Amino acid sequence: MPSPEPRKYWFPAKRYGWGWGLPLTWQGWAVLVGYIVLVVAGVPVLKATQGTVVYIAYVVLLTVILTVVCWLTGERPRWRWGERDS
């Protein structure tokens, strides 16, 4: 029986600190680009028409969604100290 393929993470853990680095896969890049496009598109659509508070709530919601996607598809985050941590 062949061994299962290692899991391909969309977002790798950062080498230093806590969190995730730039995406490794096209899916990760699609999520990141989508996040950026939605944040920028919200400026004329929400901020200009609804106000700053609504826009900030919108960006917070998008950031929470991005964090959940990173958590589900990326390496488990933990504090890392670079090469010493390998």
Phi and psi in radians as a Rosetta constraint file:
Dihedral C 1 N 2 CA 2 C 2 CIRCULARHARMONIC -1.202 0.35
Dihedral N 2 CA 2 C 2 N 3 CIRCULARHARMONIC 2.571 0.35
Dihedral C 2 N 3 CA 3 C 3 CIRCULARHARMONIC -1.276 0.35
Dihedral N 3 CA 3 C 3 N 4 CIRCULARHARMONIC 2.536 0.35
Dihedral C 3 N 4 CA 4 C 4 CIRCULARHARMONIC -1.147 0.35
Dihedral N 4 CA 4 C 4 N 5 CIRCULARHARMONIC 2.598 0.35
Dihedral C 4 N 5 CA 5 C 5 CIRCULARHARMONIC -1.142 0.35
Dihedral N 5 CA 5 C 5 N 6 CIRCULARHARMONIC 2.517 0.35
Dihedral C 5 N 6 CA 6 C 6 CIRCULARHARMONIC -1.120 0.35
Dihedral N 6 CA 6 C 6 N 7 CIRCULARHARMONIC 2.581 0.35
Dihedral C 6 N 7 CA 7 C 7 CIRCULARHARMONIC -1.125 0.35
Dihedral N 7 CA 7 C 7 N 8 CIRCULARHARMONIC 2.320 0.35
Dihedral C 7 N 8 CA 8 C 8 CIRCULARHARMONIC -1.642 0.35
Dihedral N 8 CA 8 C 8 N 9 CIRCULARHARMONIC 1.893 0.35
Dihedral C 8 N 9 CA 9 C 9 CIRCULARHARMONIC -1.359 0.35
Dihedral N 9 CA 9 C 9 N 10 CIRCULARHARMONIC 2.463 0.35
Dihedral C 9 N 10 CA 10 C 10 CIRCULARHARMONIC -1.321 0.35
Dihedral N 10 CA 10 C 10 N 11 CIRCULARHARMONIC -0.649 0.35
Dihedral C 10 N 11 CA 11 C 11 CIRCULARHARMONIC -2.195 0.35
Dihedral N 11 CA 11 C 11 N 12 CIRCULARHARMONIC 2.054 0.35
Dihedral C 11 N 12 CA 12 C 12 CIRCULARHARMONIC -1.378 0.35
Dihedral N 12 CA 12 C 12 N 13 CIRCULARHARMONIC 2.751 0.35
Dihedral C 12 N 13 CA 13 C 13 CIRCULARHARMONIC -1.220 0.35
Dihedral N 13 CA 13 C 13 N 14 CIRCULARHARMONIC 2.595 0.35
Dihedral C 13 N 14 CA 14 C 14 CIRCULARHARMONIC -1.179 0.35
Dihedral N 14 CA 14 C 14 N 15 CIRCULARHARMONIC 2.642 0.35
Dihedral C 14 N 15 CA 15 C 15 CIRCULARHARMONIC -1.285 0.35
Dihedral N 15 CA 15 C 15 N 16 CIRCULARHARMONIC -0.644 0.35
Dihedral C 15 N 16 CA 16 C 16 CIRCULARHARMONIC -2.135 0.35
Dihedral N 16 CA 16 C 16 N 17 CIRCULARHARMONIC 2.354 0.35
Dihedral C 16 N 17 CA 17 C 17 CIRCULARHARMONIC 1.562 0.35
Dihedral N 17 CA 17 C 17 N 18 CIRCULARHARMONIC -2.821 0.35
Dihedral C 17 N 18 CA 18 C 18 CIRCULARHARMONIC -2.047 0.35
Dihedral N 18 CA 18 C 18 N 19 CIRCULARHARMONIC 2.424 0.35
Dihedral C 18 N 19 CA 19 C 19 CIRCULARHARMONIC 2.146 0.35
Dihedral N 19 CA 19 C 19 N 20 CIRCULARHARMONIC -2.766 0.35
Dihedral C 19 N 20 CA 20 C 20 CIRCULARHARMONIC -2.114 0.35
Dihedral N 20 CA 20 C 20 N 21 CIRCULARHARMONIC 2.674 0.35
Dihedral C 20 N 21 CA 21 C 21 CIRCULARHARMONIC -1.694 0.35
Dihedral N 21 CA 21 C 21 N 22 CIRCULARHARMONIC -2.841 0.35
Dihedral C 21 N 22 CA 22 C 22 CIRCULARHARMONIC -1.147 0.35
Dihedral N 22 CA 22 C 22 N 23 CIRCULARHARMONIC 2.644 0.35
Dihedral C 22 N 23 CA 23 C 23 CIRCULARHARMONIC -1.073 0.35
Dihedral N 23 CA 23 C 23 N 24 CIRCULARHARMONIC 2.694 0.35
Dihedral C 23 N 24 CA 24 C 24 CIRCULARHARMONIC -1.800 0.35
Dihedral N 24 CA 24 C 24 N 25 CIRCULARHARMONIC -0.356 0.35
Dihedral C 24 N 25 CA 25 C 25 CIRCULARHARMONIC -2.121 0.35
Dihedral N 25 CA 25 C 25 N 26 CIRCULARHARMONIC 2.902 0.35
Dihedral C 25 N 26 CA 26 C 26 CIRCULARHARMONIC -1.140 0.35
Dihedral N 26 CA 26 C 26 N 27 CIRCULARHARMONIC -0.553 0.35
Dihedral C 26 N 27 CA 27 C 27 CIRCULARHARMONIC -1.121 0.35
Dihedral N 27 CA 27 C 27 N 28 CIRCULARHARMONIC -0.742 0.35
Dihedral C 27 N 28 CA 28 C 28 CIRCULARHARMONIC -1.105 0.35
Dihedral N 28 CA 28 C 28 N 29 CIRCULARHARMONIC -0.733 0.35
Dihedral C 28 N 29 CA 29 C 29 CIRCULARHARMONIC -1.125 0.35
Dihedral N 29 CA 29 C 29 N 30 CIRCULARHARMONIC -0.675 0.35
Dihedral C 29 N 30 CA 30 C 30 CIRCULARHARMONIC -1.089 0.35
Dihedral N 30 CA 30 C 30 N 31 CIRCULARHARMONIC -0.727 0.35
Dihedral C 30 N 31 CA 31 C 31 CIRCULARHARMONIC -1.124 0.35
Dihedral N 31 CA 31 C 31 N 32 CIRCULARHARMONIC -0.816 0.35
Dihedral C 31 N 32 CA 32 C 32 CIRCULARHARMONIC -1.120 0.35
Dihedral N 32 CA 32 C 32 N 33 CIRCULARHARMONIC -0.784 0.35
Dihedral C 32 N 33 CA 33 C 33 CIRCULARHARMONIC -1.128 0.35
Dihedral N 33 CA 33 C 33 N 34 CIRCULARHARMONIC -0.712 0.35
Dihedral C 33 N 34 CA 34 C 34 CIRCULARHARMONIC -1.051 0.35
Dihedral N 34 CA 34 C 34 N 35 CIRCULARHARMONIC -0.729 0.35
Dihedral C 34 N 35 CA 35 C 35 CIRCULARHARMONIC -1.050 0.35
Dihedral N 35 CA 35 C 35 N 36 CIRCULARHARMONIC -0.851 0.35
Dihedral C 35 N 36 CA 36 C 36 CIRCULARHARMONIC -1.098 0.35
Dihedral N 36 CA 36 C 36 N 37 CIRCULARHARMONIC -0.767 0.35
Dihedral C 36 N 37 CA 37 C 37 CIRCULARHARMONIC -1.074 0.35
Dihedral N 37 CA 37 C 37 N 38 CIRCULARHARMONIC -0.765 0.35
Dihedral C 37 N 38 CA 38 C 38 CIRCULARHARMONIC -1.154 0.35
Dihedral N 38 CA 38 C 38 N 39 CIRCULARHARMONIC -0.671 0.35
Dihedral C 38 N 39 CA 39 C 39 CIRCULARHARMONIC -1.130 0.35
Dihedral N 39 CA 39 C 39 N 40 CIRCULARHARMONIC -0.810 0.35
Dihedral C 39 N 40 CA 40 C 40 CIRCULARHARMONIC -1.189 0.35
Dihedral N 40 CA 40 C 40 N 41 CIRCULARHARMONIC -0.698 0.35
Dihedral C 40 N 41 CA 41 C 41 CIRCULARHARMONIC -1.152 0.35
Dihedral N 41 CA 41 C 41 N 42 CIRCULARHARMONIC -0.432 0.35
Dihedral C 41 N 42 CA 42 C 42 CIRCULARHARMONIC -1.223 0.35
Dihedral N 42 CA 42 C 42 N 43 CIRCULARHARMONIC -0.352 0.35
Dihedral C 42 N 43 CA 43 C 43 CIRCULARHARMONIC -1.097 0.35
Dihedral N 43 CA 43 C 43 N 44 CIRCULARHARMONIC -1.010 0.35
Dihedral C 43 N 44 CA 44 C 44 CIRCULARHARMONIC -1.295 0.35
Dihedral N 44 CA 44 C 44 N 45 CIRCULARHARMONIC -0.507 0.35
Dihedral C 44 N 45 CA 45 C 45 CIRCULARHARMONIC -1.388 0.35
Dihedral N 45 CA 45 C 45 N 46 CIRCULARHARMONIC -0.875 0.35
Dihedral C 45 N 46 CA 46 C 46 CIRCULARHARMONIC -1.695 0.35
Dihedral N 46 CA 46 C 46 N 47 CIRCULARHARMONIC -0.886 0.35
Dihedral C 46 N 47 CA 47 C 47 CIRCULARHARMONIC -1.083 0.35
Dihedral N 47 CA 47 C 47 N 48 CIRCULARHARMONIC -0.745 0.35
Dihedral C 47 N 48 CA 48 C 48 CIRCULARHARMONIC -1.226 0.35
Dihedral N 48 CA 48 C 48 N 49 CIRCULARHARMONIC -0.560 0.35
Dihedral C 48 N 49 CA 49 C 49 CIRCULARHARMONIC -1.760 0.35
Dihedral N 49 CA 49 C 49 N 50 CIRCULARHARMONIC -0.595 0.35
Dihedral C 49 N 50 CA 50 C 50 CIRCULARHARMONIC -1.851 0.35
Dihedral N 50 CA 50 C 50 N 51 CIRCULARHARMONIC -0.379 0.35
Dihedral C 50 N 51 CA 51 C 51 CIRCULARHARMONIC 1.919 0.35
Dihedral N 51 CA 51 C 51 N 52 CIRCULARHARMONIC 2.958 0.35
Dihedral C 51 N 52 CA 52 C 52 CIRCULARHARMONIC -1.169 0.35
Dihedral N 52 CA 52 C 52 N 53 CIRCULARHARMONIC -0.694 0.35
Dihedral C 52 N 53 CA 53 C 53 CIRCULARHARMONIC -1.083 0.35
Dihedral N 53 CA 53 C 53 N 54 CIRCULARHARMONIC -0.753 0.35
Dihedral C 53 N 54 CA 54 C 54 CIRCULARHARMONIC -1.138 0.35
Dihedral N 54 CA 54 C 54 N 55 CIRCULARHARMONIC -0.725 0.35
Dihedral C 54 N 55 CA 55 C 55 CIRCULARHARMONIC -1.106 0.35
Dihedral N 55 CA 55 C 55 N 56 CIRCULARHARMONIC -0.751 0.35
Dihedral C 55 N 56 CA 56 C 56 CIRCULARHARMONIC -1.105 0.35
Dihedral N 56 CA 56 C 56 N 57 CIRCULARHARMONIC -0.731 0.35
Dihedral C 56 N 57 CA 57 C 57 CIRCULARHARMONIC -1.075 0.35
Dihedral N 57 CA 57 C 57 N 58 CIRCULARHARMONIC -0.691 0.35
Dihedral C 57 N 58 CA 58 C 58 CIRCULARHARMONIC -1.081 0.35
Dihedral N 58 CA 58 C 58 N 59 CIRCULARHARMONIC -0.811 0.35
Dihedral C 58 N 59 CA 59 C 59 CIRCULARHARMONIC -1.153 0.35
Dihedral N 59 CA 59 C 59 N 60 CIRCULARHARMONIC -0.700 0.35
Dihedral C 59 N 60 CA 60 C 60 CIRCULARHARMONIC -1.066 0.35
Dihedral N 60 CA 60 C 60 N 61 CIRCULARHARMONIC -0.777 0.35
Dihedral C 60 N 61 CA 61 C 61 CIRCULARHARMONIC -1.065 0.35
Dihedral N 61 CA 61 C 61 N 62 CIRCULARHARMONIC -0.808 0.35
Dihedral C 61 N 62 CA 62 C 62 CIRCULARHARMONIC -1.069 0.35
Dihedral N 62 CA 62 C 62 N 63 CIRCULARHARMONIC -0.681 0.35
Dihedral C 62 N 63 CA 63 C 63 CIRCULARHARMONIC -1.175 0.35
Dihedral N 63 CA 63 C 63 N 64 CIRCULARHARMONIC -0.682 0.35
Dihedral C 63 N 64 CA 64 C 64 CIRCULARHARMONIC -1.094 0.35
Dihedral N 64 CA 64 C 64 N 65 CIRCULARHARMONIC -0.761 0.35
Dihedral C 64 N 65 CA 65 C 65 CIRCULARHARMONIC -1.088 0.35
Dihedral N 65 CA 65 C 65 N 66 CIRCULARHARMONIC -0.772 0.35
Dihedral C 65 N 66 CA 66 C 66 CIRCULARHARMONIC -1.055 0.35
Dihedral N 66 CA 66 C 66 N 67 CIRCULARHARMONIC -0.741 0.35
Dihedral C 66 N 67 CA 67 C 67 CIRCULARHARMONIC -1.108 0.35
Dihedral N 67 CA 67 C 67 N 68 CIRCULARHARMONIC -0.710 0.35
Dihedral C 67 N 68 CA 68 C 68 CIRCULARHARMONIC -1.112 0.35
Dihedral N 68 CA 68 C 68 N 69 CIRCULARHARMONIC -0.756 0.35
Dihedral C 68 N 69 CA 69 C 69 CIRCULARHARMONIC -1.088 0.35
Dihedral N 69 CA 69 C 69 N 70 CIRCULARHARMONIC -0.766 0.35
Dihedral C 69 N 70 CA 70 C 70 CIRCULARHARMONIC -1.071 0.35
Dihedral N 70 CA 70 C 70 N 71 CIRCULARHARMONIC -0.733 0.35
Dihedral C 70 N 71 CA 71 C 71 CIRCULARHARMONIC -1.097 0.35
Dihedral N 71 CA 71 C 71 N 72 CIRCULARHARMONIC -0.731 0.35
Dihedral C 71 N 72 CA 72 C 72 CIRCULARHARMONIC -1.356 0.35
Dihedral N 72 CA 72 C 72 N 73 CIRCULARHARMONIC -0.511 0.35
Dihedral C 72 N 73 CA 73 C 73 CIRCULARHARMONIC -1.983 0.35
Dihedral N 73 CA 73 C 73 N 74 CIRCULARHARMONIC -0.033 0.35
Dihedral C 73 N 74 CA 74 C 74 CIRCULARHARMONIC -1.933 0.35
Dihedral N 74 CA 74 C 74 N 75 CIRCULARHARMONIC 3.049 0.35
Dihedral C 74 N 75 CA 75 C 75 CIRCULARHARMONIC -1.102 0.35
Dihedral N 75 CA 75 C 75 N 76 CIRCULARHARMONIC 2.664 0.35
Dihedral C 75 N 76 CA 76 C 76 CIRCULARHARMONIC -1.143 0.35
Dihedral N 76 CA 76 C 76 N 77 CIRCULARHARMONIC 2.216 0.35
Dihedral C 76 N 77 CA 77 C 77 CIRCULARHARMONIC -1.336 0.35
Dihedral N 77 CA 77 C 77 N 78 CIRCULARHARMONIC 2.480 0.35
Dihedral C 77 N 78 CA 78 C 78 CIRCULARHARMONIC -2.780 0.35
Dihedral N 78 CA 78 C 78 N 79 CIRCULARHARMONIC 2.844 0.35
Dihedral C 78 N 79 CA 79 C 79 CIRCULARHARMONIC -1.172 0.35
Dihedral N 79 CA 79 C 79 N 80 CIRCULARHARMONIC 2.268 0.35
Dihedral C 79 N 80 CA 80 C 80 CIRCULARHARMONIC -2.186 0.35
Dihedral N 80 CA 80 C 80 N 81 CIRCULARHARMONIC 2.567 0.35
Dihedral C 80 N 81 CA 81 C 81 CIRCULARHARMONIC -2.029 0.35
Dihedral N 81 CA 81 C 81 N 82 CIRCULARHARMONIC 0.474 0.35
Dihedral C 81 N 82 CA 82 C 82 CIRCULARHARMONIC 1.453 0.35
Dihedral N 82 CA 82 C 82 N 83 CIRCULARHARMONIC -2.406 0.35
Dihedral C 82 N 83 CA 83 C 83 CIRCULARHARMONIC -1.078 0.35
Dihedral N 83 CA 83 C 83 N 84 CIRCULARHARMONIC -0.577 0.35
Dihedral C 83 N 84 CA 84 C 84 CIRCULARHARMONIC -1.081 0.35
Dihedral N 84 CA 84 C 84 N 85 CIRCULARHARMONIC -0.407 0.35
Dihedral C 84 N 85 CA 85 C 85 CIRCULARHARMONIC -1.534 0.35
Dihedral N 85 CA 85 C 85 N 86 CIRCULARHARMONIC -0.136 0.35
